[in-house]
């Protein structure tokens, strides 16, 4: 039979072990939580596309399905990480050592991991919002002949403006090599919309200013803005169209195929319009061939901003 001293010593050992376990858990718990979040983000990007949309209108579109999906994945991952915590911690230490060595050698280290995760976060933070569009993309726009005539993309003044504007804001050769001519389109967007002033037509009349006229004035109403934007984009090899709604006219530009859209979102959200698009959604139309068209209107300071009006009455391809 164990003596009282033996029992007391065993109790002391158990107490010391419990204290050590508590201190270790306090140290490892934040680390395990961080590991769980880092694992959850890429899993969420893969899984959320298969979850039905649950949208609540709280003055702004709130994606309840995103919140619930992320929470369920995080709780599941957190439980698995806790169950295999010793293995996870050992793996993390080995991974940190490898990444640290690669960082010093200029290989795949912490900086590239950071860029990759920022890409994922940018995609998760603002999922693009697809809006319904007309199946018949050849419907006419009111006063289409006047608008076509005003889109003077071959006019030397307009062409010179477009070429200069396409290089003014985002003239990084590396960006152009990676993302192509869409970088030029975004530079034109920024130049026009940064300097554009809205001015009404004469009362009771529709005045369609030519693109060469609007280049000099940088002012006019929605149709003047649309013709200038379309002319400048077309002058540098882009494919614009003008969309007619009940009380508005705005330009759209074909930016990519749907397979490349995530890269364009990253370009907008993280590279070129970070401050302007922070915390905001990218709105788009997809045509029957799978190409993405972004709003180049003056409704906000980034491409793909919310549409002034969602209903579409006609489309004019230029």
PyMOL commands that set and color helices and strands:
alter all, ss='L'
color gray80, all
select helices_A, chain A and resi 4-50+64-83+85-105+110-125+144-150+156-168+173-179+182-195+211-217+222-235+258-272+274-277
alter helices_A, ss='H'
color red, helices_A
select strands_A, chain A and resi 55-57+61-63+129-130+197-198+219-220+240-244+249-257+283-286+291-295+314-317
alter strands_A, ss='S'
color yellow, strands_A
deselect
rebuild
show_as cartoon
